[in-house]
């Protein structure tokens, strides 16, 4: 496939395609156009002709261009790539960074793929140079990844004590920061909505309460899938159980969005009656009423950093496992305020 063919399929100019895939300008095209171009690149397995590029620049070389390296991505915590904004955003950043160095994303799998032994066998037979794992993985997947000759890069919020290279934004510290912020506003009855089993954000929430000498009450926590529907059901459960919380920490923004709807439907004002804080800082947060306070996670940087470390590993640049922790910050908006005055 050529740049001209990509341009024809995307209904844009060749120069626009070139700027997007070579990332010469950060705003070479609108997000919609850029995604359309990358989808065509991904679907057709396009790789740049490095030799032609060098000749065009006037660089003479007798060394043949190296074959492009292939990478697979595993969405370890989801069974749908289309609905997982958090990891799909990271995956796009990884793909674009890999592309600069003649590496390309060839396969994508989800946790659902690894539930079928026959599928696992086919995946094991694939010839890829490296694997990127997005999100916490279970023991079965860990054993699969630990096969000899497999080069693995892990990206997520749950630090892992493994032999793999890792790029993380620590979910435990994120949860603590959220609870500390709510406490600074004056809240002492803080609930939790999200996953609990082996979930570092839940552990961080519990640790923060203990550090602040605040009581933990199980009735103020709901263990649900971290989706808008999960958040909606969880908020209703909290109200049905008579929880007396004045604030709630949601494990991600989708959960928080669902919870906000449930609280508002039952007459709870945000933030006058209850404060809500999420995690991810997705674009939608700024268009909600009220705008959602959230922990900002540097998704682009997580992806780019992971790709660079993986490339360095494949090139033999380092041998020992590398663990990189990226910072976060609280995007303070309108969904959090001081607790209501008790009469």
N, C-alpha and C positions, 0 to 999 in steps of 0.2 A: 504494500500500500504506500502511496506517495502523499505528500502534503496537499497536492492538488485534489486528490481523491477524497481526502479528509475534508477539505474545504467545501467540495461539492456536496458531500453528505450533510455537513453541518450548516450549509447555506451561508457561509461567510467567506471572506477573502483569504487567499493563501498567506498573506502577511499576518493576518489575525491568528491563524492556526500556528504559524511559526512563533509568534510572540507568546502565545499561551503555553505551548509545549516546551519551549526553551526558556520560559519564565524570564523574558528580558525586561518586562514591565509588570509590576504587581497588579495593575488594573488594566491589563491588555484587552480584557473583554468583560462583559457583565457576568455575574456568577452563573446565570442560566446558560449563556453561550459557552463559557469555559467548561461547565459540566457536560454539555452536549459534545464538545470536542473530546474531552477525556473519555467519555463513554464510547465514542467511536474508536479511539486509540486502544482502549481496553478490550473492546469486542473483537477487533481485528488483529490484535497483537502487534501493532506498529512499533517498530524500533527505528531510531534515527540512523542514517547512514553516516557514520563518523568519518569514514574515508573521504566521501564526497564533500563533507563539510570542511575537512582540512585542505583539500585541493582547491576549494572555492576561496579559502583564505590565503592560498598561495604557499601552503606548507607542503613540502615534498617529503614523502616518507616511503620507504620500501617495506615497512613492517605492516602486514595485513591487519585489518581492524579485528579486534577481539570479538568473539561471539558474545552476544548479550547474555547476561546472567538472569536467571528466572527465580522469582520469589513467590511463595504462597502465603496467604494470610488466613488465620483461623480466628473467627469470632467465638471465643470460648464461652461467653456468657449469654449468648442470644441464639435464637433459632431463625432470626429474620434480619438480614443485613439492611433491608429497605427501611425498617422502622427504627433502627438503632442510630439516632443522630450522633450520639457521643462517639462511638467507635467508628462509624462510617466517615465522620469528619477527620479523625486521626488517620484512617486508612487512605483517604485522598491525599493528605499531606505526605504520607509515607510514599505513596505511588509517585507523586510528582518529584519528590527528592531523589528517589531511586532512578528515575528516568534521566536525570542530569548526568548520571555516571554509567549509562548504558546497562542499567538493571531495569527489569520491568516485572510488574505484578502479573503473574500468569494464572493463578488459581485463587479462589476464595471459598472458604468453607465455614460452616456454623457448627454449633454444638450438636445440632440435630444430625448432622452427617456422621458424627462419631458414635451415635447410638445404634448404628447398623454395622455388624461385624464385616459384612461383605463390602460395604462402602469403605470401611477403615482399611481393608486389604488393598483396595484399588488406590486409595490415597497413598498408602505406604509404598506402592510401586511407582509413583510419580517421580520423575527426575527433576528436582528443583535444587537450587544452590543454597537457599535459606528459607526459614519459616519465621513469620512474625505472628506472635500470639497476642490477641487483644483481649484483655480481661482475665480475671481469675480462672484458673483451670483446675479440674478435679484430678484425682490420683490416676484414673484411667488414661486421661489425656497426657498427664505427666510421663507415664510409662511409655506412651507412644512417642513422645518428643525426645525421650532419653535414649532412643536407638542410636547405635554408633554411626557416626558420619552425618548426623543431623545438626545443622547450625541454627540455633534458636535465639530469637530476640523477643523479650516480653515487654509489653506496654500496658499500664493500667494504674489503678489506685491502691491495689493490695500488694505491698512489697512481698517478695518471695525469697526464701532462703534456699536458693538453688544455684546450680552451676551455670545458669543462663545469664546473658547480658540483660540488663533491665533499665527501662526508663519509666519512672513513676512520678506521680504527684500524690503524696501520701494521704489516703482517705481517712486514716485515723487522726492526723493533724488537722485535716479539713473539718471533720466533725467537731473536734475540740474548739477550733476557732469559731464555728457557728454557735456552739453553746455558750462560749465565753462572751461573744457579742450580744446574745440575747440577755445574758446575765448582767452585762454592763448597762443595758437599757432598763434593768430592774426586775426582770423575770426570774422567778424562783420555781415555777411549775412549768417545766418544759417537756413536751412530748416528743415522740419519735415515730416516723412513718417510713417504712422501707424494709428491705431484707434484713434478717438477723443471723441466720445460720452462716457461720464463718465469714461474716461481713465486718470488715474493719471499721466501717463508718459507725456501725452499731456499737462496736467495742469502744471507739473513740468517744461516742456519746455517753456511754456508761462511765468511762474514765473521767470525763469532764465533770459530770455530776458529782462523782466522788471527790475530785480535787476541789470543787467549790462547796463541798459539804451540803449538797442538795440531795433530798430524798429521791430514791428511785422507786417508781411504782409501775408494776407490769401493766396495769390497766391504762397507763398513759402511752403505751407503745403498741403498735400493730405491725405484725410481720406479714408483708405483702410483696408481690412482684412490683418492681419499680417502674410502673407504667402509670399513665393518667387514670386508667380505670382502677388500678390498685390504690392510688392515692384517694380517689373519690370514695371507694368502698371503705378504706381505712378511716377517713375523716368521719364518715357516718357511724362507724363502729365506735369511735372515740366518744362521739356525742351520745350514742345509745347507751354506752357504759357509764355515762355520767362523769367522764373525766373532767377534772377542774383545772386543766392546763390553760395558761394564758399565752403560750407560744408553742410552736411545733417546728422541729427540725426534720425536713424531708430529705431522703437520701439522694434524690436527684430532682431536676426541675420538672420533668414530666409528672412525677409523683406529686410535687407541690401544686402543679396546675390543676390536677384532679381534686386535690384536697381543697383548694381555693373555691372551686365550683360548689363542692358539697357544703362547705361552711356558709357560703353566701346564700345557697338555696334554703338553708334553715335559719336564716336571719342573723347569722354571726357576721359582724362587720370586721373587715380587715383594713387597717391594723387596730381599730379602736377596741374590738373585743378579743381578737386573737392575732398574734404576729406569726408570720410564716417565712421561713428561709429555706432555700433549696441549694442544689449543687449542680454546676456545669456552666451557668450563665449563658444559656442559649439565647439566640436573637429574639425569640418570641417573648422573653421576659419583659422587654421594654415596651411591648404593645398590649400588655395585660392591664386590667384595672382592678386594683392598683398595680403598678409595676412591681415585679417580683425581685426582692433582695436575694442574691445568690452568691455562692462562692465561685469566682472565676477560675477556670482551669485552662491553662495555655495549650489548647488542643493542637494547633499548628506546630508549636514548638515540640510537643511530645512526639508527633509524627516525624518531623524533620530530624530531630536528635536521634530517634530510634533508627531511622534509615542510615544516617551517617555512621553510627556505631556498628550497625550490621555490615555495611560496606567495608569498614575498616577491619572487622573481624574476618570477612571473606578474603580480603587482600593480605591477611597475615599480619596486620598492623598491631594486634594485641592478642595475647593468649589467655590471660587471667580474666575472670568475669568482671564486667564493669557494671556498677550500679549508679545511675544518675537520678538525682531527685530534683524536680523542678518546682519552683515556688507557685503560690496561688495568692489571691487576695479577695476580700469581700467587696462585691459590687453593691453598695448600699443604695436601696431605692425606697419605695413607699410601703412595702408590705410588712415592715417592722417598725414598732414604736414602743414607747413605755407601756407597761401593763395598765389595765383599767384600774381606777381607784376603787378600793374595797370600802364599802359603807357598813 
